[in-house]
């Protein structure tokens, strides 16, 4: 566990709440586009132009989501000591490698323990 103090938990919660609200529509939009891509892949004949357009949009949305997430993480850093910061980044890296990516706040739950 990260061993957060009560004050740290409160500060992080205040920072995370608006970020999560801001990201919710982008995550939903990205999920909807991925579902639309799957439907397009199942059509016969496959609509290559539509698929390419959708892939470009998905890439742009994912880049925006990643950029916003990293910017948010940087705002959290001053509220953590070096050990806590390292644990959080390592947890995010494990989540990314497990296939969850940076789309979900999984490691934040661990921070609260």
C-alpha positions in Angstrom: 0.0 0.0 0.0 1.0 3.6 -0.5 0.5 4.5 3.1 -1.3 7.8 2.4 -2.1 10.2 5.3 -5.7 11.3 5.7 -4.8 14.7 4.4 -3.2 13.2 1.3 -6.3 11.1 0.6 -8.5 14.2 0.9 -6.3 16.2 -1.4 -6.1 13.5 -4.0 -9.8 12.9 -3.9 -10.4 16.6 -4.5 -8.1 16.5 -7.5 -9.4 13.2 -8.9 -13.2 14.0 -8.8 -13.2 16.7 -11.4 -10.7 14.8 -13.5 -12.9 11.7 -13.5 -15.9 13.8 -14.5 -14.0 15.3 -17.3 -12.7 12.0 -18.6 -16.0 10.1 -18.3 -17.4 11.4 -21.7 -14.1 10.8 -23.5 -13.9 7.2 -22.2 -17.5 6.6 -23.2 -16.9 8.1 -26.7 -13.8 6.0 -27.1 -15.6 2.8 -26.1 -18.5 3.6 -28.5 -16.1 4.1 -31.4 -14.3 0.8 -30.6 -17.7 -1.0 -30.6 -18.6 0.7 -33.9 -15.2 -0.5 -35.3 -16.1 -4.1 -34.3 -19.4 -3.8 -36.1 -17.7 -2.4 -39.2 -15.2 -5.3 -39.2 -18.2 -7.7 -39.2 -19.8 -6.2 -42.3 -19.3 -7.8 -45.7 -17.9 -6.2 -47.7 -15.7 -4.5 -45.2 -15.9 -0.7 -45.4 -12.2 0.2 -45.5 -12.7 3.9 -45.7 -15.0 4.0 -42.7 -12.6 1.8 -40.8 -9.6 4.0 -41.5 -11.5 7.1 -40.5 -12.7 5.5 -37.3 -9.2 4.2 -36.5 -7.8 7.7 -36.9 -10.5 9.0 -34.5 -9.9 6.3 -32.0 -6.1 7.1 -32.1 -6.8 10.8 -31.5 -9.2 10.1 -28.6 -6.8 7.7 -27.0 -4.0 10.2 -27.4 -6.1 12.9 -25.7 -7.1 10.5 -22.9 -3.4 9.6 -22.3 -2.3 13.2 -22.5 -4.9 14.3 -20.0 -4.1 11.4 -17.7 -0.4 12.2 -17.6 -1.1 15.9 -17.0 -3.4 14.8 -14.1 -0.8 12.6 -12.7 1.7 15.4 -12.7 -0.7 17.5 -10.6 -0.9 14.7 -8.1 2.9 14.4 -7.7 3.4 17.3 -5.3 0.9 15.6 -2.9 3.0 12.4 -2.7 6.4 11.7 -1.3 8.9 10.1 -3.5 8.1 6.5 -2.4 4.4 7.0 -2.8 4.9 8.5 -6.3 7.1 5.6 -7.3 4.5 3.1 -6.1 1.8 4.8 -8.0 3.7 5.0 -11.3 4.8 1.3 -10.9 1.1 0.3 -10.3 0.1 2.3 -13.4 2.8 0.5 -15.4 1.6 -2.9 -14.2 -2.0 -2.0 -15.1 -0.9 -0.9 -18.5 0.9 -4.2 -19.1 -2.0 -6.2 -17.8 -4.1 -4.8 -20.7 -6.2 -2.3 -18.7 -4.2 0.7 -20.0 -4.5 4.2 -18.5 -8.2 4.2 -19.2 -9.3 3.2 -15.7 -8.4 4.5 -12.3 -7.5 1.0 -10.9 -4.3 2.1 -9.1 -6.1 4.9 -7.3 -8.1 2.4 -5.3 -4.8 0.9 -4.1 -3.6 4.4 -3.1 -6.5 4.7 -0.7 -5.5 1.6 1.3 
